[in-house]
Amino acid sequence: MHALTLASFVFFTGLVAFITWRITRRDDHQSTQGYFLAGRTLTFPLIAGSLLMTNLSTEQMVGLNGAAFSDGLSVMAWEVVAVIALVALALFFLPRFLKSGIATLPQLLSIRFDAGTQLITNVIFLIAYAVILLPIILYSGAIGLQGMLDLSGLTGIESSNALLWLTVWVVGLIGSVYALFGGLRTVAVSDTLNGIGLLVGGFVIVYFGLQAVSDDGGVFAGWEILKETNPDKLNSIGGSDQQVPFFTLFTGVFLINLFYWTTNQQIIQRTFAAKNLAEGQKGVLLTGFFKLLGPLYLVLPGIIAYHLYADQGVAADEAYGHLVFDVLPPYLTGFFAAVMVGAILSSFNSALNSTTTIFSLGIYKGVFKKDATEDQVVNCGKVFGWIMAFISMTIAPLLAGQDSLFGYLQKMNAIYFIPILAVVIVGLLTKRVPPLAAKIALIGGCLLIFAGYFVPPFNKLPTIMSEFHFVAAVFALLVAVMLIIGKLRPRDTDWVQEDSQAVDLTPWKGAVPSGIVLVILVIAIYVAFAG
C-alpha cells in the first residue's frame, strides 16, 4: 500500500510540475509586469482556477469539514456567501481596479489618497502575511498530510516533531520555487491544474463516503440515510449557539467575505493580471459558480464523517482525515495527497508572490530606491521572498500545541480585514474624503479590533454582541468617522479616477445576468435547506 500511495503521489505531483514548466517556460520572468502580473495575459479559466485554489488549503478542507462535523450545513456560509462577494468583485471593484492599472491594492490607495496611506497598508499586509498567514498555511498543511497519510511509515521517521519540521520545509521549499522562479503566471497555471484535481478528488471523497453510509447500497441511498438520521445537520440556518448564527450572515460574515474576495492582495492579484475586463469578469463569476458547489466537498464530507464516527470519539478536526484514509482505495490515496499538497502549495505560493509584489513595488521601489530598474525590482523581490519563506518555514513548526489554530487565524485576520475594506469602499465611493481620514481609519481600526479581542475590559464586547456583529460595528464606525472628516476637512478638489489604458475595459455582456443568476442561486440554496 505504501509503495502504491507513494508512486501515485509522486506521479501526480511531477505531472503538474512538468505541464506547468512546459506551458510557462518561455514566459517573461524578468520585467515587473511579466513577473508580478503575468504580462497581463491571464484568461478566464486560469483566473478562475487560480482564485479557487488560492482560497482552498488544508485549513479549509480540514477546518470547514470539521466545523460541519460539529454544526452541520450552516457553516456553508463561508462558501455560499462568498458568491455574493465575487459578484461584487466582478461588477463593482474589478472595473475600477483595472482602470487604474494597479499591481497591488495599496497602489490604488496611493492614487486615491497619498503615498503615506499606501505605505501604512503595505506594512499592514506584510506583517499579516509574514507572521500570520504563511506560517499557518505551512503548519496546517503539514498536520493535514500527517492525518491523511501514514507519513511515519512512509519515511521511517518516528519523531512527530522531526516529521513536522521535515514536512513543513519540503512543502515550503517546493512552494517557494514555484512562486519565486516562475512568477504569477506559473502560480496561476499550477493552481488551475491542481484545481481540476481537487474538484475531482473532493467529489470522489463524497462518492465513496456516501457509499460507506449506505454500506455500498449506492450514493442516493446514502444521501437518504443522512437525511433520515441527521436532519438537524442538514439545516442551512445556523442557531445562536453555533459558529455561524444566521443573522451574522448580514453583518460580520458578509464583511469578512467581502474583504477576502475583493480587497485581499493574495486573492485579487490574479484578477489584476486579466487580459481585459471581460476575461476578468468571466473568471471571477466562474469562480462564483464553483463556490456554489463548495458545500458538496467542503461541508458534506464533515456531515458524512459525523454519521460514521460520532460515536467513536473522533475529534471534529480529525474527521476529514479519518474519512479520506478510510474510504479511499490505496491507488487514489496518493493522488488525493498530491492534490492536497497542491492546495497547500497554491495558498503558500500565492501569499508569497503577493508578499514579494507588495515589498518590491510598494516598499523597495516606492520608498528605498525610486529609480530602481526592472531587473533590480524583480531580483529584490526574489531575495525578499526567500527571506520570508525561510522565516515562515521556521515559525510554522513552532505553532504546534495551539488550541484552535483556525479560530486564531480568523481573529487575527479580522484585525486588518475590516479597516482596509472600509478605506477602499469609502475611497471608491466618495470624492472629497482626505488622506487623513484613511490613515485614522487604518491605524484606529486595527487598534480598535485588537483591543476588542485582547484588552480588558473592551474584550467583553465581542462576547456580548457576537464577534461578527462586533467587527461589523467597527466597520460602520470607521466609515462614519471617514465621512465626518470628509465633511469637516475635505480635499481641495474632487478626486477623479483616470484611465491608465492598461487593458481594454469593455465589460462582458453576460456579467450582469450571470451575477443575478448567482445571487438567486445563493438564496435558493438557503431556502431549500432551511429547517
BADONU-664339 format. One line per 8 residues: for each residue x, z, y of C-alpha. Coordinates in steps of 0.1 Angstrom, whole numbers, plus 5000, padded with zeros to 4 digits. Example, Ala and Ser with C-alpha at 12.3 -4.5 7.8 and 13.67 -1.06 7.14 Angstrom:
residues 2
5123/5078/4955 ~ 5137/5071/4989
end
This chain:
residues 531
5000/5000/5000 ~ 5028/5009/5024 ~ 5045/4976/5019 ~ 5013/4956/5024 ~ 5004/4976/5055 ~ 5038/4972/5070 ~ 5040/4935/5062 ~ 5007/4927/5078
5016/4948/5108 ~ 5050/4931/5114 ~ 5035/4896/5108 ~ 5007/4900/5134 ~ 5029/4917/5160 ~ 5056/4890/5155 ~ 5029/4862/5157 ~ 5016/4874/5191
5052/4877/5204 ~ 5061/4842/5192 ~ 5030/4825/5206 ~ 5034/4843/5239 ~ 5070/4831/5242 ~ 5060/4795/5233 ~ 5033/4794/5260 ~ 5053/4811/5288
5089/4801/5281 ~ 5090/4775/5309 ~ 5072/4797/5335 ~ 5087/4806/5369 ~ 5100/4841/5365 ~ 5124/4840/5395 ~ 5101/4838/5425 ~ 5079/4867/5436
5047/4846/5433 ~ 5057/4834/5398 ~ 5068/4868/5386 ~ 5042/4891/5401 ~ 5012/4867/5404 ~ 5018/4842/5375 ~ 5023/4815/5402 ~ 4985/4819/5410
4977/4798/5378 ~ 4955/4821/5357 ~ 4923/4806/5344 ~ 4892/4825/5334 ~ 4900/4830/5296 ~ 4934/4846/5305 ~ 4918/4867/5333 ~ 4890/4880/5310
4914/4887/5281 ~ 4939/4905/5302 ~ 4912/4926/5321 ~ 4897/4936/5288 ~ 4930/4945/5271 ~ 4945/4963/5301 ~ 4914/4985/5301 ~ 4915/4992/5263
4940/5015/5249 ~ 4941/5043/5223 ~ 4929/5070/5246 ~ 4897/5049/5250 ~ 4894/5038/5213 ~ 4900/5073/5201 ~ 4887/5092/5231 ~ 4854/5074/5236
4846/5073/5199 ~ 4855/5110/5198 ~ 4831/5116/5227 ~ 4804/5096/5208 ~ 4811/5118/5177 ~ 4801/5148/5199 ~ 4774/5134/5223 ~ 4762/5101/5208
4753/5070/5226 ~ 4751/5085/5261 ~ 4789/5082/5266 ~ 4784/5044/5266 ~ 4781/5048/5304 ~ 4819/5043/5307 ~ 4814/5008/5292 ~ 4780/4997/5304
4781/5010/5340 ~ 4814/4992/5343 ~ 4795/4959/5341 ~ 4778/4967/5375 ~ 4813/4973/5390 ~ 4825/4940/5376 ~ 4796/4921/5392 ~ 4805/4938/5425
4841/4927/5420 ~ 4831/4891/5413 ~ 4806/4887/5442 ~ 4819/4910/5469 ~ 4855/4922/5465 ~ 4873/4892/5449 ~ 4864/4866/5476 ~ 4878/4890/5502
4910/4898/5482 ~ 4918/4861/5476 ~ 4910/4852/5512 ~ 4939/4875/5523 ~ 4962/4861/5496 ~ 4974/4896/5486 ~ 4996/4906/5456 ~ 4988/4943/5459
4958/4963/5472 ~ 4979/4983/5497 ~ 4988/4949/5513 ~ 4951/4945/5521 ~ 4951/4979/5538 ~ 4982/4968/5558 ~ 4963/4937/5570 ~ 4931/4957/5578
4947/4989/5592 ~ 4985/4991/5596 ~ 5018/4995/5577 ~ 5015/5033/5577 ~ 4983/5031/5557 ~ 4999/5006/5533 ~ 5029/5030/5528 ~ 5007/5060/5521
4987/5040/5495 ~ 5018/5026/5479 ~ 5032/5062/5474 ~ 4999/5075/5460 ~ 4998/5046/5434 ~ 5034/5050/5424 ~ 5032/5088/5419 ~ 4999/5084/5400
5012/5057/5377 ~ 5047/5071/5371 ~ 5037/5107/5364 ~ 5002/5105/5350 ~ 4993/5070/5337 ~ 5024/5056/5320 ~ 5033/5088/5300 ~ 4997/5094/5289
4993/5058/5276 ~ 5025/5062/5255 ~ 5017/5097/5242 ~ 4981/5090/5233 ~ 4992/5057/5217 ~ 5018/5074/5195 ~ 4993/5101/5184 ~ 4967/5074/5177
4991/5054/5155 ~ 5001/5085/5136 ~ 4964/5091/5128 ~ 4958/5056/5115 ~ 4989/5050/5096 ~ 5010/5072/5073 ~ 5040/5069/5096 ~ 5060/5097/5080
5055/5079/5046 ~ 5064/5045/5061 ~ 5095/5058/5079 ~ 5106/5087/5057 ~ 5107/5110/5088 ~ 5091/5143/5081 ~ 5095/5160/5115 ~ 5064/5153/5136
5084/5158/5168 ~ 5111/5133/5158 ~ 5084/5108/5147 ~ 5066/5113/5181 ~ 5098/5106/5201 ~ 5106/5075/5179 ~ 5071/5060/5182 ~ 5069/5066/5220
5103/5049/5225 ~ 5097/5019/5202 ~ 5063/5012/5218 ~ 5077/5018/5253 ~ 5107/4995/5249 ~ 5086/4967/5235 ~ 5061/4970/5263 ~ 5089/4971/5289
5104/4938/5276 ~ 5070/4921/5279 ~ 5064/4934/5314 ~ 5099/4932/5329 ~ 5114/4900/5314 ~ 5082/4879/5314 ~ 5062/4889/5345 ~ 5024/4889/5349
5016/4856/5330 ~ 5035/4869/5299 ~ 5015/4901/5301 ~ 4982/4881/5305 ~ 4989/4857/5276 ~ 4999/4885/5252 ~ 4969/4906/5263 ~ 4945/4877/5256
4959/4872/5221 ~ 4957/4909/5213 ~ 4922/4910/5229 ~ 4909/4885/5203 ~ 4925/4907/5176 ~ 4910/4938/5190 ~ 4875/4924/5192 ~ 4877/4911/5156
4892/4944/5144 ~ 4867/4965/5162 ~ 4837/4947/5147 ~ 4854/4948/5112 ~ 4855/4986/5115 ~ 4818/4987/5124 ~ 4810/4964/5094 ~ 4829/4985/5069
4817/5017/5085 ~ 4780/5007/5082 ~ 4787/4996/5046 ~ 4801/5031/5039 ~ 4770/5047/5054 ~ 4747/5027/5030 ~ 4771/5030/5000 ~ 4777/4992/5001
4739/4986/5005 ~ 4745/4963/5035 ~ 4751/4966/5072 ~ 4714/4966/5082 ~ 4706/4993/5056 ~ 4735/5014/5071 ~ 4720/5010/5106 ~ 4685/5020/5094
4700/5051/5077 ~ 4718/5060/5110 ~ 4686/5057/5130 ~ 4666/5078/5105 ~ 4692/5106/5100 ~ 4707/5109/5136 ~ 4680/5098/5161 ~ 4694/5122/5187
4728/5104/5186 ~ 4712/5071/5195 ~ 4697/5082/5228 ~ 4712/5064/5258 ~ 4700/5092/5282 ~ 4726/5120/5285 ~ 4714/5156/5287 ~ 4726/5181/5312
4748/5198/5286 ~ 4765/5165/5276 ~ 4797/5149/5290 ~ 4778/5122/5310 ~ 4744/5136/5322 ~ 4720/5108/5331 ~ 4718/5114/5369 ~ 4757/5113/5372
4754/5076/5365 ~ 4742/5071/5400 ~ 4770/5093/5417 ~ 4805/5100/5404 ~ 4803/5080/5372 ~ 4794/5049/5392 ~ 4820/5055/5419 ~ 4848/5061/5393
4838/5028/5375 ~ 4837/5010/5409 ~ 4872/5021/5419 ~ 4886/5014/5384 ~ 4873/4978/5383 ~ 4875/4968/5420 ~ 4905/4986/5436 ~ 4928/4998/5409
4960/4978/5411 ~ 4967/4980/5374 ~ 4934/4962/5367 ~ 4928/4938/5395 ~ 4963/4924/5398 ~ 4954/4896/5373 ~ 4925/4886/5395 ~ 4948/4882/5425
4966/4856/5403 ~ 4935/4835/5397 ~ 4939/4797/5402 ~ 4910/4797/5425 ~ 4879/4819/5434 ~ 4857/4801/5408 ~ 4881/4808/5379 ~ 4885/4844/5391
4847/4849/5392 ~ 4842/4833/5357 ~ 4870/4856/5343 ~ 4855/4888/5358 ~ 4819/4880/5348 ~ 4831/4871/5312 ~ 4848/4905/5311 ~ 4814/4920/5321
4797/4903/5291 ~ 4824/4917/5267 ~ 4819/4951/5282 ~ 4782/4950/5272 ~ 4795/4947/5237 ~ 4818/4977/5242 ~ 4794/5003/5227 ~ 4794/4984/5194
4832/4990/5188 ~ 4839/5020/5212 ~ 4808/5042/5206 ~ 4790/5032/5173 ~ 4821/5040/5151 ~ 4821/5075/5165 ~ 4784/5079/5156 ~ 4792/5065/5121
4820/5089/5118 ~ 4797/5118/5127 ~ 4773/5107/5099 ~ 4801/5106/5074 ~ 4823/5136/5084 ~ 4801/5160/5104 ~ 4800/5185/5075 ~ 4837/5181/5067
4852/5199/5098 ~ 4867/5168/5112 ~ 4876/5172/5149 ~ 4860/5147/5174 ~ 4892/5131/5185 ~ 4904/5127/5149 ~ 4872/5110/5138 ~ 4881/5074/5146
4915/5076/5129 ~ 4898/5090/5098 ~ 4872/5062/5098 ~ 4898/5035/5101 ~ 4920/5050/5074 ~ 4891/5055/5050 ~ 4870/5023/5053 ~ 4896/4995/5059
4913/4978/5029 ~ 4951/4981/5029 ~ 4957/4945/5039 ~ 4936/4950/5070 ~ 4951/4984/5080 ~ 4984/4968/5091 ~ 4965/4941/5111 ~ 4944/4968/5129
4975/4989/5136 ~ 4992/4958/5151 ~ 4961/4953/5173 ~ 4962/4989/5183 ~ 4999/4986/5193 ~ 4988/4955/5212 ~ 4962/4977/5231 ~ 4988/5003/5239
5014/4977/5250 ~ 4987/4960/5271 ~ 4979/4991/5291 ~ 5015/5002/5293 ~ 5030/4968/5304 ~ 5002/4961/5329 ~ 5007/4995/5345 ~ 5044/4989/5345
5040/4954/5360 ~ 5018/4969/5387 ~ 5042/4997/5394 ~ 5071/4972/5399 ~ 5049/4950/5421 ~ 5039/4979/5444 ~ 5075/4991/5447 ~ 5092/4957/5452
5068/4942/5477 ~ 5055/4974/5493 ~ 5085/4997/5494 ~ 5117/4977/5489 ~ 5107/4946/5509 ~ 5082/4964/5532 ~ 5104/4993/5542 ~ 5140/4993/5530
5151/4956/5531 ~ 5126/4934/5551 ~ 5149/4904/5549 ~ 5153/4905/5511 ~ 5155/4872/5493 ~ 5131/4862/5464 ~ 5158/4869/5438 ~ 5166/4903/5453
5129/4914/5453 ~ 5124/4903/5417 ~ 5157/4918/5404 ~ 5149/4951/5423 ~ 5115/4952/5406 ~ 5131/4948/5372 ~ 5156/4976/5378 ~ 5129/4999/5392
5107/4990/5362 ~ 5133/5001/5337 ~ 5138/5033/5356 ~ 5101/5040/5355 ~ 5099/5031/5318 ~ 5127/5055/5309 ~ 5111/5083/5329 ~ 5077/5078/5313
5092/5075/5278 ~ 5110/5108/5284 ~ 5079/5126/5298 ~ 5054/5113/5272 ~ 5066/5134/5242 ~ 5066/5165/5264 ~ 5028/5162/5268 ~ 5024/5174/5232
5002/5205/5229 ~ 4978/5197/5258 ~ 4943/5209/5251 ~ 4924/5179/5264 ~ 4946/5150/5275 ~ 4917/5127/5281 ~ 4899/5152/5303 ~ 4932/5160/5322
4937/5122/5328 ~ 4901/5118/5342 ~ 4905/5148/5365 ~ 4939/5136/5379 ~ 4927/5101/5383 ~ 4897/5111/5405 ~ 4921/5128/5430 ~ 4933/5094/5442
4905/5071/5429 ~ 4879/5083/5454 ~ 4899/5083/5487 ~ 4913/5048/5481 ~ 4879/5034/5472 ~ 4864/5050/5504 ~ 4891/5035/5526 ~ 4888/5000/5510
4850/4999/5513 ~ 4849/5011/5549 ~ 4878/4988/5558 ~ 4860/4957/5545 ~ 4825/4966/5558 ~ 4835/4976/5594 ~ 4854/4960/5622 ~ 4863/4989/5646
4873/5018/5623 ~ 4910/5025/5633 ~ 4941/5032/5611 ~ 4939/5069/5620 ~ 4906/5072/5601 ~ 4921/5056/5570 ~ 4952/5079/5570 ~ 4930/5110/5574
4907/5099/5545 ~ 4936/5090/5521 ~ 4955/5123/5526 ~ 4925/5145/5533 ~ 4906/5131/5503 ~ 4934/5137/5479 ~ 4938/5173/5491 ~ 4901/5180/5490
4896/5169/5454 ~ 4928/5186/5443 ~ 4916/5219/5460 ~ 4882/5214/5443 ~ 4899/5212/5409 ~ 4927/5237/5411 ~ 4925/5260/5442 ~ 4902/5291/5442
4875/5296/5455 ~ 4870/5259/5460 ~ 4873/5252/5423 ~ 4838/5267/5418 ~ 4822/5237/5435 ~ 4826/5212/5406 ~ 4812/5238/5382 ~ 4782/5245/5403
4773/5208/5411 ~ 4790/5189/5382 ~ 4824/5173/5386 ~ 4808/5138/5391 ~ 4784/5150/5418 ~ 4814/5168/5435 ~ 4836/5137/5437 ~ 4806/5117/5450
4800/5143/5477 ~ 4837/5140/5487 ~ 4833/5102/5488 ~ 4803/5105/5511 ~ 4821/5129/5534 ~ 4852/5106/5537 ~ 4830/5076/5546 ~ 4811/5097/5572
4844/5110/5587 ~ 4858/5075/5590 ~ 4827/5061/5606 ~ 4826/5090/5631 ~ 4863/5084/5640 ~ 4854/5047/5644 ~ 4827/5057/5669 ~ 4849/5082/5689
4882/5063/5688 ~ 4875/5027/5678 ~ 4901/4999/5676 ~ 4906/4980/5708 ~ 4893/4947/5692 ~ 4872/4937/5662 ~ 4891/4931/5630 ~ 4887/4896/5618
4899/4887/5583 ~ 4919/4855/5584 ~ 4921/4829/5555 ~ 4956/4828/5541 ~ 4948/4794/5524 ~ 4965/4808/5492 ~ 4938/4794/5469 ~ 4906/4774/5470
4877/4798/5479 ~ 4848/4777/5467 ~ 4827/4801/5447 ~ 4815/4794/5412 ~ 4778/4781/5413 ~ 4769/4803/5383 ~ 4784/4835/5398 ~ 4752/4850/5413
4728/4840/5385 ~ 4753/4854/5359 ~ 4757/4886/5379 ~ 4719/4891/5380 ~ 4716/4885/5342 ~ 4744/4911/5335 ~ 4726/4937/5357 ~ 4693/4930/5339
4710/4934/5305 ~ 4725/4967/5315 ~ 4690/4981/5325 ~ 4676/4966/5292 ~ 4702/4984/5271 ~ 4694/5017/5287 ~ 4657/5012/5284 ~ 4659/5001/5247
4678/5032/5236 ~ 4661/5058/5259 ~ 4649/5087/5238
end
